[in-house]
Amino acid sequence: MDTIATPIFDLTRIRRDFPILATKVHGKPLTFLDSGASAQKPRAVIEAMTRSMETAYANVHRGAYHLSETATESYEAARVATQRFLGAAEAEEIVFTSNSTAAINLVAHSYGRGVMQPGQFVLTSEMEHHANLVPWQMLRDANIGIGLRYVRVTERGEIDLNDLAAKLADGKVGLVAITHMSNVLGTVTPAAQIARMTHEAGAKVLFDGSQAAVHRHVDVTAIDADFYVFTAHKLYGPTGIGVLYGKRKLLDAMPPFLGGGDMIESVTLERTTYAAAPARFEAGTPPIIEAVGLHAAIDYVTNIGMPAIEAHERALVDHAMAVLPQVEGLRIIGGAQDRGGVFAFSLDGVHPHDLSTFLDRHGIAVRAGRHCAEPLHTRFGVEGGTTRASFGLYTTPGEIDLLAQKITEARRFFA
Ligand SMILES: Cc1ncc(COP(=O)(O)O)c(C=O)c1O
């Protein structure tokens, strides 16, 4: 396997940071090509979380004693790190949730039911992960007068901007909710342009950055996003914590979603008044250790540098585009100009589950199925699903070569 230094950064050194990459699967070295589902964790994240539990753990925002104050400081420091990572103006614009799905559901419930008006529409796209689709269908089906529209996806797998303009034209859209990077096609959407078009139509925009925040430097202020969500476990951090960025004035206008401890200002038996954002949206004990892990993950990628990570990934994408189409019978879904390291493909005569099982025997982990994006698979006529290879910052060109070689062997085997 090729683990030599690339011109961008020292892959051999980076890979040593991830203990799991040294493990074997079925006696073969692990080739982990499923980072789009969940990325592996560097030692810095694992150790920061362990250290926090061993030396500085207590519940946050509650106890007036040393450990609780230390834990609270760590939790709030993670918020500041996230604010900087996203280029947000204020730490109070960062709400911690349990994942991206919870963050989008929060907006659907709170902004959708509490701020949007009957007669308005949510505009999402055919390209979405179910996390950015089902909550909007649920909002539509709540019978409170909110409708739902979908922007078409072109044959190349890009957002059809003419269709976006057409669907914004009547001024009835209140919220546009679109992915910043597709978890199937790898397409990176033109977020700043989408935000501009949305704002000109008088609407607000939410970006699902679950994939994009891992692969690109994101600046919510430069994009002018109203809401932006991502999930730590894809960013080399732990499961159990996600992020909702919301512009301060929008969060301030939104009613709470979940009620309980920590989100109140005062409670009597008659009534409750609520804390300001972000506490208003963080009911109950928050993901304390996970916030420490997220902070460590942000520090880890920031130290490598998001531009370097992006450049490495561009090199991997170019390599994959040179190698994968050479495999006979392989069809890559989509082909966007601007794309990240996610490739979904079908292989003539071989079911995705059979292919992934074959690859697993060779230590290669890929995902088979519809990747929580069933409408997109229908759109591209691959209802039966696809196989998906997705890259992380530790992925090597040699791993892509191995994938291509083993897919070729699989085709022969199943023929
Ligand atoms: C584009 C996209 N959106 C949302 C999600 C949901 O993330 P989570 O399961 O962490 O909420 C995913 C995860 O696969 C994703 O790829």
The ligand as an ORCA input file, in Angstrom:
! r2SCAN-3c Opt
* xyz 0 1
  C     -25.056     14.786      3.967
  C     -25.435     14.195      5.287
  N     -26.358     14.798      6.023
  C     -26.716     14.335      7.228
  C     -26.155     13.196      7.745
  C     -26.610     12.706      9.070
  O     -25.576     12.731     10.022
  P     -25.873     12.170     11.466
  O     -26.301     10.746     11.276
  O     -24.592     12.281     12.214
  O     -26.957     12.990     12.036
  C     -25.205     12.504      6.996
  C     -24.630     11.245      7.493
  O     -24.395     10.310      6.758
  C     -24.824     13.023      5.737
  O     -23.903     12.421      4.990
*
